[in-house]
Amino acid sequence: MTAKWTTTRRMTTEGTASGRTTARAFPTVLAQALRERVLSLMDTSRPEGPAFLAAAAGTEVAKATGFVPLEKLCKPLIVPAALTIALREGARGGAGAGNGGLGPVDTALLSVTGAAYTTGDVILMLGGGHASRSRSRLVSGAAAFGVGHLALGGLMLRSGLRFKPVQSAVHGVVAGAAGAILLSEDRANAPLAAYGGLLAALSALATSVDRRSGSGASVLAVAGPVFLLSDALILLRRRTEGGSALARALDVGVIDTYATAALLLLTGTAAAARTAGRSA
């Protein structure tokens, strides 16, 4: 009896230690994946990485200086460059991804996401950008992004990601608070509140990623919250006096966070899809 109890206790202790090791390991995996992603952007043998950096940097300069023609040239290229990175890595199996690649459905869902995000970018850009006071244009842009979120969320689910309780609860609180604020300002903000709920759901799913989806997919743990931050900055920017230093700083912040989130969402989801394809 004593021996059995001792064995059970040892197994429990070992299981707990293993769990702690895994918990410590995921941040390490995430940090390494983010580092590799940054380095890949500077690989001049693959033009889509430098193209992404140039598009993002050009848009930042345009926002900081108010030079609209440069923004119109650069901003619509951010997501297509990120999508190209995700698709090319998928076609080759990605770094350290073995022989697996993206299937036709995976490619289609990623492409729909890229097209929808780019459409949203253009809608918002042509309507005054982050400073636009037009609710209808903001709703139209949100609708385009919403299509992209649905396609990307569908691919995440297809790749094996599932909502985890803690992440879902935290994002539910965030979505509820944001929705309450928007509706308290004006009931006509209901579509924006609904969009906020959809984005929060996507972020909850993204942050539910774990080691089973592969190291490349770990960047999703950062991508979702950064996209939430980007949209929060847009709402804050709309309440800021145009032309001020704060307004321009917020504009640059929106671009920084948005470009980062788009890149990590597309490449991270592609990595999860590759892992799921290899294990199928």
VENFENPE-V785595 format. One record per backbone hydrogen bond with DSSP energy under -0.5 kcal/mol. CO is the residue of the C=O (numbers start at 1). NH is the residue of the N-H. Records with the same first field share a line. If there is no record, write none. Layout:
CO=NH ; NH
//
This chain:
1=5
2=6
3=7
4=8
5=9
6=10
7=11
8=12
9=13
10=14
11=15
12=16
13=17
14=18
15=19
16=20
17=21
18=22
19=23
20=24
21=25
22=26
23=27
24=28
25=29
26=30
27=31
28=32
29=33
30=34
31=35
32=36
33=37
34=38
35=39
36=40
37=41
38=41 ; 42
39=42
40=43
42=44
43=46
46=49 ; 50
47=51
48=52
49=53
50=54
51=55
52=56
53=57
54=58
55=59
56=60
57=61
58=62
59=63
60=64
61=65
62=66 ; 67
66=68
67=70 ; 71
68=72
69=73
70=74
71=75
74=77
75=78
76=80
77=81
78=82
79=83
80=84
81=85
82=86
83=87
84=88
85=89
86=90
87=91
88=92
89=93 ; 94
90=102
94=97
97=100
103=107
104=108
105=109
106=110
107=111
108=112
109=113
110=114
111=115
112=116
113=117
114=118
115=119
116=120
117=121
118=122
119=123
120=124
121=125
122=126
123=127
124=127 ; 129
125=128
128=131
129=132
133=135
134=138
135=139
136=140
137=141
138=142
139=143
140=144
141=145
142=146
143=147
144=148
145=149
146=150
147=151
148=152
149=153
150=154
151=155
152=156
153=157
154=158
155=159
156=161
157=160
164=168
165=169
166=170
167=171
168=172
169=173
170=174
171=175
172=176
173=177
174=178
175=179
176=180
177=181
178=182
179=183
180=184
181=185
182=186
186=189
187=190
188=191
189=193
190=194
191=195
192=196
193=197
194=198
195=199
196=200
197=201
198=202
199=203
200=204
201=205
202=206
203=207
205=208
206=209
210=213
211=214
214=217 ; 218
215=218
216=219
217=220
218=221
219=222 ; 223
220=224
222=226
223=227
224=228
225=229
226=230
227=231
228=232
229=233
230=234
231=235
232=236
233=237
234=238
236=239
237=240
241=244
244=248
245=249
246=250
247=251
248=252
249=253
250=254
251=255
252=256
253=257
254=258
255=259
256=260
257=261
258=262
259=263
260=264
261=265
262=266
263=267
264=268
265=269
266=270
267=271
268=272
269=273
270=274
271=275
272=276
273=277
274=278
275=279
276=280
//
